Each structure stands twice: as C-alpha cells, then as structure tokens.
Amino acid sequence: MVLIRILYSQVLFLLTGSFLEALIFPMDNTSGNFWQRLSRVYLLGWGGLSVLLFLLGFFRVILNAQVIFLLPLFFCLGTLFLKRKKLKQIAKLAELFRRANIWSRNLIKQWSFLEKILFLAILLVILLQFQYLIRLPLLGFDSRAHWAFKTKILHYEGTFYSESFYESERIHPQVRHPLLLPISQIVITKSLGRYDDRLMRLPFVLIFASILCLFYNELKRYYKRLFALGFTLLMATIPKLNTPGDGGLTSGYADALVALFFLCMLIYFVQWLQKGEMKYIITSALFSIFTILIKDDGIGCLGSISLSFLVCLFLFRFRNWKRKIGAFLIFLFLITVFIIPARIYSYSLSVGKGEYFEPLLNIPTIRNNLNRLGMIFLSYKSEFLMNIPHWGILWYFLIFSMIYNSKRWFVQEVLFVGLAFFFYLGVLTVIFIVLPWNLSQFFAGSLARLVMHLAPACSYLISLLWVNRLKNPISS
C-alpha cells in the first residue's frame, strides 16, 4: 500500500509536467527522445505543481489532500485537449513505449563494453542515493529544524499563514527562505496519509536522475555516446553532491536542488542562444522560477545568467539582437510575475535580530567590509583545491581544461556558461562580505554547501571546453 501511495504521488507530478510540456514543446522529433522527454516532464511537473500550490496557499486556499489530488487531474484533461489534433492518445502512448523499448535494446546490442560500464556506474550512483533515502533519517540540524519542520507544519495545518510561520520564536531562524521545497514534500506526505521524513525526499533522487538524463542528452549534441557518458559520470559522482549529510542530495537541504536546477537554467538558455526558439528560453525561465522559489540563492543564479547574456550580446553582436533582447525581456517578465507573490509573503514575516541580512546589501557595507576579501579567497583556496573528499579532481580538472583549451573561450556557449559560473562566484563573494555573522564559523558549516551550487555547472563548463579536442584528437 505504501508503494502504491508513493507511486501515486509521483504520478501527480508527471500529470502536471505533461501539461506544461504539451504547452511548451510540440510532439515532434526535435523535442528529444522518450527518456529525455520523460525527465523534462518530471522536472517541470515537480516544480510546476509546487509553484501552483504555493500560489493557491498565497491566496489562503487550504492545501489539503483534495486540492493536491484534483489539480493534476485537471492538467491531465488539459494535456488531452492540447494533443487532440496531434495523435490519438493511446497510439501516442504506444509509440512512446515503442521508442523506449528500441532505446533499451540498442543499449544492449549497440553500446560498447566501456559504454555499458559507464552507464552502469551512473545507474549505481543513482541506486546509492535510493539506499541513503531508505536507510538514513535526516541528519543535519537545519534539515530537521528548518526545512522538514516547515513541511510538517504544512502537512498538519495546510497553510503557511499559521502562527507557526509568523512567530519567529516557533520556527528556525531565516524564516524567509522560500517554501517550494516544503510544499513539494507535502504532495508526498498527503499521498501517504502521514508525515514521513524519509520518503518525502524521494523527489530529490528522481530529480537527480532526470537531470543526469537531460545532461547526457545535451552532451550528445556535441559528443559521441562514450564521451557524453563520461562527462555525465563526472557530474554524477561529485562527492559533495552525493553525500547523505551536510547539504548533499538526500540530506534534506535545498542546496543540492539549487545546484541541479541552476544547471537546467544554463542548459536551456544555451539551447535558446544556439537555436533561437522561444520554447527553450521559456523552459529556462520555468527552471529559474523553481530555483528562486527553492532558495533565495536562485536570484544570484538568475543575475549571473542575465549578466552573462548581456556580455555575450555585446561581444558576439547577434544578427537578430532585437529579437534576442525581446525574448530575454519576456524571460525576465515571466520570472518576475511568479516571484512577486513569494517576495510579498516573505516580507510579511517577522524575523529575529541578525537573522536576515538583505538590508546589508548596499555599497557602504560592502566598502566597509572589503578587508574580509583576504579571508574569503583563502577559504576558497582551501575548499576548492584542498578539500579532495568534497570535490575529488573537479576543480583541478576545470583549471586544466581552461588552460589546455583556452581557444574555446571564444565560443559563444563556452563564454556564456563560463561567465555565468564566475559571476555566481562573485555573487557568493559579495554575500560573504556583508554577512553579519562570524565568517570562520559560517564557513566551517556552510561554505561547502554554497560552493556546491557551482559544481554541476562546472561539469557542464568542462564538457563544453573539450568539444574540439575530443572531436578532433591531437593524433589525427
């Protein structure tokens, strides 16, 4: 019964995602293979249903089981309506499963031994996360006292306008963190009929698997299957991302999701830069909305991408620059419309002294605290280059790739992703400058979690840097 209920909760995400995917992507060969589409449907459904539930809660609708269960059914009807002229639904479903079956057979028959080994290694990483999910409870203090506690309140009270949210003495500090993560988890708890702080983290692992699939298919546009699998394995095996505690994927923190959705923002923005089709920038906008509503750090992700785009717009002088700017303004407008309610709600909350540092983000404070830069850069050096258990060879590989493939920096997608990467590092630096807390204590507990936001993007940047080398080996 538990298995049926948990599967039903995931079907709710898939139904929502199918509707959003039907709105944005046509049912044609250019939208990806079966697994790519399924991954995108799940990601869009997880974020889309959670955002809609937040908006309903914002307008004081009680988030009970009936509301959560009925919404995806309306989305299912919407999907059937949108696709009525394309294909008969039964035939379409059969065709999708036929393609999935062909892909699976090709995996067995056509893939080389090394490709199968790489694929099995990726699959093993995903299965390891499922094992952490079932075996280990929430380990971190913040994951229990902050994120999971909010989920528990929402599960039992059905609203975020209760005293539990408004009295700062009742809830963990930094109460203004967005609510998308706790809201997404009550879809699980309401389906189960009980609060379960293990199973409610199931979407974390499924999001991870879905993004690995999207990442692999993105790399297939540049590489043969072997190299695409290799770079996907590089991203999948980032130690800090895979840890069950202190911000890792199944730890209950929001940081791993910020890192993964930041990668999605970059992938679809790059596809829009290359192909110019609105469906890609709209998808990037949706992932941006999800990231911002997971954690305020998503605003830094958005700012980094926006600034990187403006620099590339100036340097590459796009022929259709007016159309690019128009699409980019639509991108920003969509994001703004959805985050305004979150900001209104956030500022309605009371916080304790020193718990929220947004008012400190000003030029005088930054100027007065510039003496912190030395300590910040030394901490970066220690974390990036010395903390091998957290990152393996990831940052060393990035430095080597940047030097060895220096000519690739003049390629549009490489420069865009690279600038977004370093701009976000700059955002983190500014935040550290204005923090009202002791930096040594803060870095000891939080630096690795915040640096993790950059790790999947780092894997993407590395893969883009090696395109020419691996397509045209030096020996040829």
N, C-alpha and C positions, 0 to 999 in steps of 0.2 A: 504493500500500500504506500509506503514511504517513497519507493522508487517511482510509482505511478504519479504521485503528487509532485515530486521534484521534476519529473519529465514534463508534466503539465505546465509547471511554471516556466520552463524554457520554451515551450510551445507558444506561450503568451508573447514572449519576446520575438519569436520568429514570425508570428502573425503580424505584429506591428511593423517589423522590419520589412516584410514582404510588401506591405502597403507603401512604405516610404521608398523602397527600391523601385516599385512599379511607377511611382510618381517621377522619379529622377532618371531611371535607366530604362530604355526600351528593351524588349525581349529580342535581342539580336546577337550576332556573333561578336560584336565589338565590346560587349559588356562583361566578358570573361567566361571562363568555364564553370562547370557546376559547383565545384568546391569554392572557387573564388566568389561566386555569387552568393552561395550559402553563408560564407564567412561575412560578407558585407551585409547580408540580411540580418544576421545575428547581431552584429555590432550596431547597426542602425536601429534595430528593434530594442536592444538593451537601453541605448541612450534615448531613443525616441519615446518609448513608453515611460521611462523615468522622468523625462522632461515634462511630458503631458501630465503625469501625476503630480509633479511639483506645481504646475500652473493651476490645476484643479485645487490643490491644497492651498495655494496662494489666495484663491478666491473663496476659501473657507469651506470647500467641499470635504467631507469626512472621507478619508482614504480607507474604506472598509473593503472586505473581500468582494462584495458585489460590484463596486466601481472598478476594482482592479481586474476582475474577470470579464466584465462585459465590454470594456473598451477594445481589447484586441479582437473580439468577435465583430464589432463594427468595422474594424480595419480589414478583417478578412472579407467582409462584404464589399468594402471599398476596392480591395485588390481584384476581386472577381469582376466588379463593374469596369475597372480601368482596363482589364485584359480581355473584355468580352469580344472585341473585334480582332484580337491577335490570334489566339488559338483556343480551342476548346480546353478547358482546364484539365480534364482527365488526360487528354492527349499530351498537353504540355508537361504534366507531371510525369507521364510515362517517358517522354523524351528526355527530361532532366535525369531521371534514374538510368536511362539507357546510356547517356553520356558519362554518368558517374561510373557505370559498370565498365564502359570502354576504358576509362582512365585507369581503373583498378587493374584491369587485365594488362594494359600497357605497362603498368608498374611492375608486374610480374615478368612479362615477356620481353619488353624492350629495354628496360633500365639495366645498366651495367651493374656488376657486383658492387663497385665502390659507391654508385648512386644509391643502391639499396641500403648499404651500410649507413650512409649519411642520413637517409630518410628514417631508418630505424633509430638512429641516435636522436634525431629530433623528436620522434614519437616517444622515446624513452624519457626525454626531458619532460614532456607533457604528462606522461603517466606518473612520473615522480611527483609532480605538483598535485595530482589527484591523491596520491598517497599521503602527502603532507596535509591535504584538506581533510581527509577522513581521520587520520591518526592524531593530529596535533590540534589542541584548542588555540584560542587567541593567546599569544604570548606577550605582546607589547602592552605597556601601560596605556599609551594613547589609543591603541586599537580597541581596548576594552572600555576605558573610561570616557572616551570621546566618540569615536565612530560607532562602535557597537551599541553604546548606551543610547545614542540618538535613534538607531534602528529599533531598539527595544521600546523606547517611548512611542515612536510612530506605530509600532505593531500593536501596542495595547491602547493607545489613545487616539490614533488615526488622524492627528492634526499636529502641526508644528506651531500652533498658536496657544498651546497649553502653558501652564505655569512652569512646567519642567524646562521649557526652552527660554522663557522670559526672565526667570530668576537666575542670575548668574551664580548664585550660591549652590544651585541644584545641579548644574551641568559643568563639565570640564571647561577650563579656560579656552580662549579662542572660539567662542560660541558662534562667531560669524562665518565659520567655514561653510561653504555651500552644502546643500543637502542631497545632491543627486545620488551619492553612494548609499546613504541610509535608505532613501526612497526605493532605489533599485532592489535593495535587500528585503524590503517588506513584501515584494512580489513573491519571494521565496517563502518567507515565514507565513504569509497568509495562505499560500498554497498548501503548506504543510499543516496549517492549523495550529502551529505552536512556534515559539521563538527558538531558533536553533543556530547558535553562533558558529557552527561548523559548516553545515550545509548551505547557509545563506551566502557563503563565499564561493560557491560553485561557479557563478558567472566570471569570477576572476580568471579561473583556469580556461574556461571556454573563450573568453576574450583573448587570452594569450594565444591559444591555438588558432583562433580566427585571424589574428594579426600576423602570426607566422605564415599562414596561408597567403594572405594578401601581400606580405613582404616577398615571399617566394615568387609569386606571380608578377610582382613589379620587377623583380630582378630578371625574370625570364625575358623581359623586353630588351635586355642588354646582353645576357649571357646564355650559354648553353646550360642544360639542366644541371650538370655536375657542379659548375661554379655557383649557380643560383642556390643549390642546396648547401654548398659550403658556406656561403655568406649568411644564409638563413640559420645554419647551425651556430655560426659565430654569435649572432644576435640571441639565439635561444639559450645559449649556455653562459650568458653573463652571470657570474656568481651572485652578485648582489641582488639581481632581479629574481633569482631562483631561491634565495634563502627563505625559510618559513617564518623568520622573525625580523624585527627591526626594519620594517618598510618593504620587505620582499613581497612577492606576488600573492602569497596566501596568508600574509601577516595580518590582514585586516586594515592596513593603512591605505591611503588614497594615492600614494606616490607612484607605485608601480603602474596604476591606471593612467596617471598623468603622463608618465613616460611613454606608454604604449599609444595613447591617443595623440600625443604630440607627433609621433612617427606617422600616424594616419593622416594628420593635418598636412605634413610635409609631402607624403606620397601623392595625395590627390591634388595638392597645389602644384606640384611638379608636372603632373599629367595635364593639368589645365594650361600651364605655361607652354608645354610642348604641343598640345593638340588644340587648345583654344575653345573647347566645348564647355558650355555652361554647366553640364551635369557634374563635371569634376570639381569646379570651384564651389558649387552648391554642396557637394559631399564634404569637401574640406571645411566649409562653413559649419555644417552639422557637427563634424568631429570637433571643431573649435568650441562650439556651444557646449558639447558634452564635457570637454576638458575644463572649461572655465567653471561649469557648474559642479564639477567634481571637487576642484580646489582652486583657490584664487590664483595659484601659480599659473593656471591656464591663461590668465591675462598676459603674463610675461611671454608665454608661448605665442600668443596672438600678436603681441607687439613685436616680437623677434621676426616672425614671418612677414609682417607688414613692412617693417623697415628694410628687410632683405629684399622684398619685392620692389620697393621704391628705388633701392640702389641698382638692382638689375634693370629696372625700367630705364634708368638714366644711362647705364653703361652699354646696354645692348640695343637701345633705341629701336624698340619693336616697331615694325611697319604699321601694324594696326594698334598703335599705342592708345588711341582714343577709346577703342573698344575694350582694350585691356583695363584701362582706368575705370570705365563704366562698369565692367564686370566686378572689378575689385571693390567699388563702392557698394554694389549690391551685396557682395560678400560681407562687408562691414555692417551694412544695414541689417541683414538677417541676424547676425550675431547680436547686434545691439538690441533688437526687438525682444530677443529671448532672454537676455541677461538683465534687462531693466527690472523685471519683477524680482529677480534674485537680489539685486542691489537694494531695492526698496525694502524687502523683507530684512535683509542684513542690517540695514541702518535702523530698523525698528527695534533691534535687540539691544539690551544693555550689557556692557562688558565691564569687567573689573579693571582697576588701575594697572596699566602696564601690559594688559593682555592683548591689545591691538595697537599696531604701530603705524597704521596708514597715515595719520596726521603728521608723522615724522618724515614722510617722503616729500621733502622740499629742499631747495637749493641751500639755504643756510645750514640745515642739519647735515647735509652731505659734505659741505665745505668744512664744517667744524670737526667732522669725524674722519677726514681723509687720512689721519695718522693710523687708522686701522688697516690701511691697504697692505702694509708690510706683513702683518699677521695673517691677513686673508690670503695673500699669494703664497706664503709659506705653508698654510694649511692646504691650499690647492695642490702644491707640490707633493706634500706628504700623502694626500688622499689619492691623487691621480697616479703618481709614479711609484709610491712605496707600498700602497695597500693592495698587494697582489691577491690576497684572499678575497677581496671585494670585486676586483675587476679583471684578474688574470692579465693577459697581454693586451687588452683592448686599447688602452691609451698609447702604449708603445707602438702598436700596430698602426694607429691613426697618425702618429708623428712620422713613422717611416713611410707610410703611404703618401702623406702630404709632401714629403721631400722627394721621394722617388718618382712620384707622378705629378710634379709641380706644374707641368704644362696643362694638365687637366683643369686647373683652377680657372682657366679662361673659357670653360664650357658652362653654358647657362645653368643647367641643373646642379652642377657641382658648386658653382659660386653661390647659388641661391641657398642650397642646403648648408654649405659651409658658413655663410654669413649668418643664417638663422641660428646655427649652432653656437657661434661665438657671441652673437647678440644676446642670446639667452644666458650665456655665461656672464655677460655684462650685467644683465638684469639681476642675477643672483648676487653679484658683487655689490650692486647698489643696495639691495635688501640687507646684506650683511653690514654695510656701512651704517645704516640707520637703525638697526635693531637696538631696542632699549635694554637688551639683556647682555650678560657676560658672554663674550664670544667664545672663550675657551670652553666653557660649559656647554654652550649651544652647539659648537662644532663637534664636541665629543659624542653628542647624542643624535645630531640631525644632519651634519654635513653630507654624509654618505647617501642619506635618503634623498636629499635635494640634488646632488650630483647625478643620481640615478635617472633623473628626468632627461638627461642628455645621452644616456648610454645607448638606447635603441637608435636615436638619431645619429650617433657616432657610427654605429654599424652601417647605416644607410650611406653615410658620407664615405666611409671606407670602400664600400662596394662600388659607388659611383667613380671613385678615383682610379679603380683598377680596370675599367672597361677596355681601354685601348690596349693595355698590356696583355690581358688575357684573351682578347680577340686576335691580337697580332703579337704572338710571342717573340721575344728577342731573337730566338734562334732562327726564325723564319726569314 
